[in-house]
């Protein structure tokens, strides 16, 4: 029996579950309760695949990365991944500078905002990973994963709450904005969020003044801050009962995080925080069709 046992946050767990389903259509999910995941699987999803205990003879799939199989190698050139690829950050920084100097002749560094190297345990030595690569991902692989993500079934009462609120608030021009401030990790906050603020402002200013933004974040101050930049009438957000800052502390907070993720998946354009699996998972749940700009 193959069992997804990823213990990370919501996006990480969904990606691991989907990957396990690709490896084995009968894969199960061991959705452990942790300090950052108080909600049970059944509180969020209606799929009948969760198990309460991990069998001794189970094969564990514990990775937030989307699985790359042998048959995918021909589709992905060596060194394909840019976000978290295996080369030294200095080499990658020089590579991006050279790419900019040449006038950006391809999409090689399209989503690489800052050099970042993941641990060797999580990345492929040949750089054939597709995580955070969005529109760069070959269509063949998108066609593999989109149906698997579509099988993720959110509990009906959650979907009802989403549909009731969304109503006429969303239109084809709505822009989904996901701001991951990494407020729970001072190092990542300094390294990833602070340098990205300027890029986010540029993206907001590039949008026509009659378009609105649906905003999700891990920080309660982000929605009013964005409203102060673009105007209160252009910013909408789901009226949560729990604080974004403490969403991981209660089951209801996780339900509302999932609501935010599903609503984000319905936007045709996304402004996504660099290296956040929250917006990445939303993109996949939306059919991998939205235009993405990473900041």
Secondary structure, DSSP 8 states (H G I E B T S, - for coil): -EEE---S-HHHHHHHHHHHHHH-TT-EE----BTTB-S-HHHHB--S-B-SS--TT-EEE--SS----GGGTTTS-TT---TB-SS-HHHHHHHHHHHHHTT--SSTTTT-SS--B--TTTS-TT----TT-GGGS-HHHHHHHHHHHHT--B-HHHHHHHHHHHTTT--TT-EEEEE---TT-HHHIIIIITTHHHHHHHHHHTS-TT--EEEEESSTHHHHHHHHHH-GGGEE----SS-GGGGGGSHHHHHHHHHHHHHHHT-SEEEE-TT-HHHHHHHHHTTS-SEEEE-
